[in-house]
Amino acid sequence: SFIDFSYSTTLTPKMLMGFVSKKNIISYEGCMTQLFFFCFLIFSESYILSAMAYDRYVAICKPLLYSVTMSPQVCLLLLLGVYGMGVFGAVTHMGNVIFVTFCANNRVNHYMCDILPLLELSCNSSYINLLVVFIVVTIGIGVPIVTIFTSYGFIISSTLHIKSTKGKSKAFSTCSSHVIVVSLFFGSGAFMYLKPPSTLPLDQGKVSSIFYSAVVPMLNPLIYSLRNKDVKFALRKSLSRKMFS
């Protein structure tokens, strides 16, 4: 929740100000700051989703060992790893863009300061810069995706061995909200970044960027909270009042 709140507020207020004032202007310092926090939080979000997949694997496949395997110490180490990878992604992208010289026009072809639109403005960026972006994003997206798929492979295998229908339903219900968020987040992110580094898919990538920078953080509270019985009851009660009012 903290990561979702942070990285959506890094981008959305500035974007909305531009829409309202019709003057989408940002300073160089502000642009670099936005890029740093965006990269830090987007990498952290990616790895927190993989940590959540591991948590569900332990809960379903090794329920008797859950309290030991997911102890507060282990959770703290996972959290440090998540934010450590966030720092790695932010520092690497900043190092990749901060030494380039901007000699083109100063109009960023995006609604935010992202790495690819900034490299498009530089006069000395090269294939190496794009290759660094591709490699770093592959680490940021590829490693969590492998972790998530591996975890869910074990989860599905374990669930298929559950004889009772109720047990299977409970296991799939535990994972459903996480699967939805993972699909939205990684699907839109992969479409934007995991393409050959020789191309800059900026125009078609803007719509994709909206999903992981604004839509997914907005939907996450709804997706996760609808698994809560009290929230479901309150929602049904509210809808029934509107229908009969």
C-alpha positions as MATLAB code, in Angstrom:
seq = 'SFIDFSYSTTLTPKMLMGFVSKKNIISYEGCMTQLFFFCFLIFSESYILSAMAYDRYVAICKPLLYSVTMSPQVCLLLLLGVYGMGVFGAVTHMGNVIFVTFCANNRVNHYMCDILPLLELSCNSSYINLLVVFIVVTIGIGVPIVTIFTSYGFIISSTLHIKSTKGKSKAFSTCSSHVIVVSLFFGSGAFMYLKPPSTLPLDQGKVSSIFYSAVVPMLNPLIYSLRNKDVKFALRKSLSRKMFS';
ca = [
       0.000    0.000    0.000;
       2.845    2.371    0.859;
       4.594    1.715   -2.470;
       1.367    2.111   -4.473;
       0.579    5.385   -2.722;
       4.111    6.704   -3.140;
       4.711    5.998   -6.803;
       1.261    7.135   -7.907;
       1.737   10.441   -6.020;
       5.166   10.815   -7.634;
       3.519   11.075  -11.060;
      -0.225   11.686  -10.931;
      -0.447   15.127   -9.215;
       2.072   16.641  -11.650;
       0.281   15.035  -14.584;
      -3.105   16.396  -13.433;
      -1.620   19.865  -12.932;
      -0.484   19.796  -16.547;
      -3.940   18.768  -17.730;
      -5.638   21.556  -15.763;
      -3.187   24.372  -16.520;
      -2.481   23.119  -20.075;
       1.197   23.902  -19.375;
       3.024   20.686  -18.623;
       6.372   22.177  -17.552;
       9.009   20.627  -15.297;
      12.532   21.724  -14.388;
      15.606   19.561  -15.050;
      16.076   18.992  -11.303;
      12.407   18.131  -10.894;
      12.575   15.764  -13.854;
      15.604   13.913  -12.454;
      13.953   13.691   -9.019;
      10.776   12.294  -10.543;
      12.785    9.762  -12.560;
      14.704    8.598   -9.469;
      11.652    8.047   -7.282;
       9.662    6.535  -10.140;
      12.416    3.966  -10.843;
      12.925    3.250   -7.138;
       9.245    2.652   -6.461;
       8.473    0.742   -9.665;
      11.329   -1.704   -8.971;
      10.203   -2.009   -5.349;
       6.643   -2.758   -6.500;
       7.939   -5.429   -8.855;
       9.884   -7.216   -6.138;
       7.199   -6.820   -3.455;
       4.815   -8.691   -5.768;
       7.341  -11.538   -6.056;
       7.723  -11.581   -2.246;
       3.933  -11.801   -1.940;
       3.929  -14.757   -4.362;
       6.476  -16.527   -2.151;
       4.302  -15.756    0.885;
       1.306  -17.421   -0.782;
       3.455  -20.415   -1.776;
       4.445  -20.963    1.866;
       0.875  -20.411    3.101;
      -0.607  -23.001    0.715;
       2.201  -25.535    0.223;
       3.741  -25.463    3.723;
       1.021  -24.184    6.049;
       2.388  -25.895    9.180;
       5.751  -24.183    8.733;
       4.329  -20.775    7.805;
       4.973  -19.035   11.143;
       8.597  -20.209   11.089;
       9.305  -19.702    7.379;
       7.674  -16.254    7.258;
       8.908  -15.053   10.643;
       9.217  -11.292   11.314;
      12.978  -11.570   10.723;
      12.456  -13.188    7.302;
       9.834  -10.575    6.381;
      12.268   -7.807    7.348;
      15.007   -9.345    5.172;
      12.572   -9.644    2.247;
      11.571   -6.009    2.712;
      15.214   -4.897    2.772;
      15.809   -6.898   -0.409;
      12.784   -5.266   -2.059;
      13.970   -1.727   -1.302;
      17.562   -2.683   -2.113;
      16.504   -3.680   -5.631;
      14.543   -0.424   -5.807;
      17.729    1.533   -5.063;
      19.647   -0.567   -7.624;
      17.101    0.184  -10.375;
      16.927    3.900   -9.565;
      20.699    4.430   -9.327;
      21.386    2.444  -12.522;
      18.813    4.351  -14.577;
      19.952    7.689  -13.142;
      23.569    6.862  -13.958;
      22.503    5.914  -17.472;
      20.783    9.234  -18.166;
      22.591   11.807  -16.013;
      25.793   11.819  -18.106;
      24.122   12.180  -21.490;
      24.019   15.590  -23.172;
      20.618   16.969  -24.133;
      20.924   18.898  -27.380;
      17.559   18.242  -29.027;
      14.425   20.216  -28.251;
      13.376   20.112  -24.620;
       9.923   18.603  -25.196;
       9.660   15.222  -23.442;
       7.495   12.874  -25.509;
       5.626   11.582  -22.470;
       3.442   12.671  -19.555;
       6.307   11.931  -17.123;
      10.119   11.887  -17.021;
      10.849    8.317  -18.017;
      14.155    6.866  -19.172;
      13.269    6.213  -22.828;
      11.778    9.659  -23.612;
      14.814   11.314  -21.993;
      17.267    9.242  -24.028;
      15.367   10.264  -27.142;
      16.259   13.912  -26.395;
      19.987   13.283  -25.938;
      22.570   13.837  -28.656;
      25.153   11.336  -27.394;
      23.014    8.387  -26.273;
      23.961    5.182  -27.998;
      22.993    1.579  -28.423;
      24.787    0.939  -25.117;
      22.414    3.243  -23.222;
      19.391    1.441  -24.659;
      20.975   -1.932  -23.961;
      21.517   -0.932  -20.309;
      17.826    0.004  -20.070;
      16.817   -3.327  -21.569;
      19.102   -5.346  -19.237;
      18.114   -3.459  -16.064;
      14.401   -3.686  -16.834;
      14.802   -7.394  -17.637;
      16.303   -7.857  -14.159;
      13.547   -5.716  -12.642;
      10.737   -7.571  -14.417;
      12.259  -10.921  -15.417;
      13.525  -12.077  -11.998;
      10.213  -11.335  -10.200;
       8.226  -12.981  -13.021;
      10.343  -16.155  -12.757;
       9.850  -16.132   -8.965;
       6.110  -15.622   -9.321;
       5.676  -18.333  -11.985;
       7.768  -20.790   -9.962;
       5.747  -20.079   -6.809;
       2.444  -20.488   -8.621;
       3.682  -23.665  -10.316;
       4.151  -25.222   -6.880;
       0.855  -23.721   -5.674;
      -1.112  -25.201   -8.587;
       0.584  -28.573   -8.154;
      -0.218  -28.571   -4.430;
      -3.796  -27.391   -4.984;
      -4.531  -30.170   -7.482;
      -3.692  -32.712   -4.772;
      -6.321  -31.228   -2.431;
      -9.319  -33.556   -2.504;
     -12.020  -31.264   -1.117;
     -13.622  -28.693   -3.410;
     -13.789  -26.219   -0.528;
     -10.041  -26.525    0.055;
      -9.273  -25.900   -3.616;
     -11.628  -22.920   -3.682;
      -9.977  -21.419   -0.600;
      -6.496  -21.868   -2.098;
      -7.439  -20.192   -5.384;
      -9.271  -17.431   -3.504;
      -6.075  -16.707   -1.556;
      -4.199  -16.097   -4.814;
      -6.866  -14.493   -7.013;
      -6.310  -10.847   -6.045;
      -2.541  -11.181   -6.336;
      -2.804  -12.807   -9.783;
      -4.977   -9.939  -11.054;
      -2.541   -7.282   -9.824;
       0.477   -9.162  -11.216;
      -1.193   -9.520  -14.628;
      -2.043   -5.809  -14.867;
       1.290   -4.562  -13.569;
       3.727   -6.840  -15.396;
       1.634   -7.041  -18.558;
       1.633   -3.281  -19.084;
       5.263   -2.893  -17.955;
       6.566   -5.632  -20.248;
       4.706   -4.129  -23.225;
       6.412   -0.788  -22.604;
       9.998   -1.887  -21.903;
      10.730   -5.470  -22.918;
      11.226   -4.767  -26.606;
      14.398   -4.758  -28.699;
      16.612   -1.839  -27.561;
      16.903   -0.600  -31.122;
      13.365    0.762  -31.028;
      11.756    3.403  -28.832;
       8.068    2.451  -28.523;
       7.072    5.753  -26.979;
       3.744    6.585  -28.596;
       2.189    3.147  -28.184;
       3.813    2.847  -24.747;
       2.073    5.876  -23.228;
      -1.228    4.054  -22.842;
       0.595    1.091  -21.320;
       2.396    3.429  -18.894;
      -0.926    4.789  -17.657;
      -1.870    1.299  -16.457;
       1.128    0.600  -14.240;
       1.611    4.202  -13.043;
      -1.996    5.256  -12.346;
      -4.620    2.565  -12.992;
      -2.970   -0.321  -11.108;
      -2.323    1.698   -7.895;
      -5.924    2.914   -8.042;
      -7.322   -0.601   -8.482;
      -5.080   -2.351   -5.935;
      -7.009   -1.257   -2.803;
     -10.253   -2.365   -4.461;
      -8.814   -5.696   -5.661;
      -7.321   -6.608   -2.292;
     -10.122   -5.287   -0.075;
     -12.890   -7.158   -1.941;
     -11.503  -10.368   -0.427;
     -12.491   -9.024    2.998;
     -15.925  -10.265    4.148;
     -16.772   -6.988    5.907;
     -15.963   -4.971    2.781;
     -18.052   -7.329    0.619;
     -20.985   -6.997    3.016;
     -20.704   -3.186    3.093;
     -20.520   -3.046   -0.717;
     -23.602   -5.246   -1.155;
     -25.475   -3.170    1.428;
     -24.542    0.072   -0.316;
     -25.536   -1.260   -3.752;
     -28.858   -2.609   -2.469;
     -29.683    0.793   -0.949;
     -29.006    2.538   -4.276;
     -31.074    0.004   -6.187;
     -34.116    0.388   -3.955;
     -33.832    4.128   -3.279;
];
